[in-house]
Amino acid sequence: SHTLMLDYRGYQITTNLIHQGVRYSLNENIASNQLPAFSDWSVGLQKSFKMTDDHDLFVSLKCNNVLNNNFEVIRSFPMPGRHFLCVLKYQFKFSLISRESSAKPSYKSTNEAPRRQLNDCELSISLPC
């Protein structure tokens, strides 16, 4: 398996090549259990847009099995031919309001760490297109 990722002017370009040699689907190494070798190549392009300090938009396009090869990773379960994936991801950050107690916390032992309150949150919404 080989992966190459390039960042160019805010775009992320990825390519992935997987090659699997001849292998056997069961413990017995006999001809009827043999699965043929295959190669799978995928390419992708991603761009992120910073809308505000707390809002980001990611657009991703990917082509899987570029060469449209027919192959099986598991016997009798063929992998799909060339197919495309488009993802829109909207991400925003927000803060939770927490009440602060005026009393100092007491710890039962010196090994117990103070509990931290979560103030900044992040939510991502991904949609295939």
Residue, then its C-alpha position, 0 to 999 in steps of 0.5 A: s500500500h502506498t499513499l501520497m498526499l500533497d498540499y498545494r495552495g489550500y488544496q489537498i491532493t491524495t492518491n492511494l495504491i494498494h496491491q495484493g498478491v495471490r492469496y488463499s481464502l481458506n487454510e488449505n493452500i489449494a487451487s480452489n481456494q486461491l484468490p487472484a492478485f489485484s491492484d486498486w488505485s484511488v485519487g482525491l481532492q479536498k479543499s477547506f474554506k474558513m468562513t469565520d473563526d468558528h465555522d469551517l466548510f470542507v469539500s472532498l471529491k474522491c474517485n475509488n478504483v480509478l482503473n475499474n478493476n474487478f476484484e474480490v478481497i473476500r471470496s464471493f464478495p466483489m468490490p465495486g467498480r469505479h465510483f465517486l464520493c463527494v462529501l460536504k462537511y460543515q464544522f462549527k465550534f461553540s462554548l458551553i456555559s458552566r456555573e462556577s462554584s465559589a467553594k474550593p473542591s476537596y480531593k479524597s487523595t493526592n492522586e486524584a486529579p481535578r475534574r475539567q469542565l468542557n467549555d469548547c465543543e466542536l460539531s461536524i456534519s458530513l453529507p455525501c453528495 
